[in-house]
């Protein structure tokens, strides 16, 4: 055995080392080749693709809001416009203590203290670098006040913008409507892309119904941002020059209404301090000349951003200023339907031009002891159809209803558009009720309630009971009386005007089905009686028609708010104001060449002839250019 053996094999170690070096080199060269290949791909082959993506990270496309179209009256006077204003904004990341900042702004009365929780939620919901609007419109005094205090509020500033403004405020609020902040419901029905830069939309009236016309199309602009999305000044001209040109927004179209501003202002003044509505229509076109609901509200509060307390005050007001009575209010029409029922009775033979009846102050159905009373307790004596309209004899129409029947009454009132939508071009119209046997069967589930009773026909003949109509429907029916049955669909918008070219598109009158009364003698009798209501010897509104330089026609109406027992009567001053009768009046003029039809409803006004008729006369005088006439 050889006890001597080598301690170290240098040859083997050298061979192992060389093998490892060669392997490591191959791995390194392979990895380096991958890196070089990737660099070639990124820098040469895919350069354009990744350069475009890089630009996209630096350049952001922002939507630019369009200028909202203006609203004018029929003479081109502005009803809704856009005015420059300053809004108060806050950038959260620039403020150390947001609570303290908001409280100090509230102390200066630049924001409302009650709105602070809502503002804090809004601030927390978005990126901290994006501005949050605290106030949509600042007055000149508030702007000056903040300018003095500006150094104390880092991160809070003013930004110029356009704000919707209504020069005539409450006078046009229900007709023109107003714009308000976008809600979740709005975003579900609107095209989100069109409203990317818009925070408001039309909420009521023309502003809502013609939103697509007024809004316009947004544009876009390119802005340079940092890695966190903040907008930074674009100091590299070549960067923006290499991009597509910005797209300018397309302004919304202007809208011209058929409203006559002078008439609108007069109607609003006539209802000052009252609750009610006035609608005036051109009988030969359906153009709405005036639409007023009272009390009203200032639509500028919504456009500028209403405070919580302001909205609560409007919403809780018992007089309901936000409710459009002209379009959505429904009232018993009272005796204003008597001319229409007279035409129906003549047409079906339920009466004739010479038939007379004796009014003793009340009417009773056969085999009944219930008395349906006339408004004149002592009665009218012997009256024919002309007298019954002129003096508004209830008993005559009670008796007439028995021969006419509810089905004929329903059919002919339907011919004049009562109890159904007029199809006016603004949303929110309520249809009211034109009762019939079929209507009652569908309206009630109890079989006993579904039965139609003779007494219901009797009270329907003077526009009471289930019957309900809106002021707009009543005005449209009056227009049909004025034209002897020719009917047009009412509309507020008369024309639209392209915001860029100025090209104007007129809205043509839309004729609808005529009333089914074709005998001119019937029309002569009924319209002659309506003329005598205002200018006859015994007319219920003769005091209103005196001294007029033109001939007019009208019909008064009084609608009960609550029922009175069989033998009871009440004095007006003894009843709570809100329980008094509604006062109604319909009229048109001139008699032989009608140019305006008017419906007036004064809630709890008690007397149509005494309260509503003078308002109707004033409206007709204004539109026909009659001044300084003693009434």
CORFENLIN-V201468 format. One record per run of one state. SS is the DSSP state (~ for helix, > for strand, _ for the rest). FROM is the first residue (numbers start at 1). TO is the last residue. Records with the same first field share a line. If there is no record, write none. Layout:
SS = FROM-TO ; FROM-TO
This chain:
_ = 1-9 ; 46-46 ; 65-70 ; 73-77 ; 95-97 ; 108-112 ; 125-130 ; 139-139 ; 153-155 ; 166-168 ; 177-178 ; 182-183 ; 190-191 ; 196-199 ; 203-204 ; 210-210 ; 216-216 ; 218-218 ; 226-230 ; 233-236 ; 242-246 ; 248-249 ; 251-253 ; 258-260 ; 271-275 ; 282-286 ; 295-299 ; 305-307 ; 316-324 ; 329-330 ; 332-333 ; 349-355 ; 360-361 ; 364-371 ; 374-380 ; 391-393 ; 405-405 ; 416-432 ; 434-436 ; 444-446 ; 451-453 ; 461-467 ; 470-470 ; 483-486 ; 489-490 ; 492-492 ; 498-503 ; 507-510 ; 513-519 ; 536-541 ; 546-551 ; 560-571 ; 575-576 ; 580-581 ; 590-595 ; 603-607 ; 625-631
~ = 10-45 ; 47-58 ; 92-94 ; 98-107 ; 113-124 ; 140-152 ; 169-176 ; 184-189 ; 192-195 ; 205-209 ; 211-215 ; 237-241 ; 261-270 ; 300-304 ; 308-315 ; 325-328 ; 334-348 ; 385-390 ; 394-404 ; 406-415 ; 437-443 ; 447-450 ; 454-460 ; 471-482 ; 520-535 ; 542-545 ; 572-574 ; 577-579 ; 608-624
> = 59-64 ; 71-72 ; 78-91 ; 131-138 ; 156-165 ; 179-181 ; 200-202 ; 217-217 ; 219-225 ; 231-232 ; 247-247 ; 250-250 ; 254-257 ; 276-281 ; 287-294 ; 331-331 ; 356-359 ; 362-363 ; 372-373 ; 381-384 ; 433-433 ; 468-469 ; 487-488 ; 491-491 ; 493-497 ; 504-506 ; 511-512 ; 552-559 ; 582-589 ; 596-602
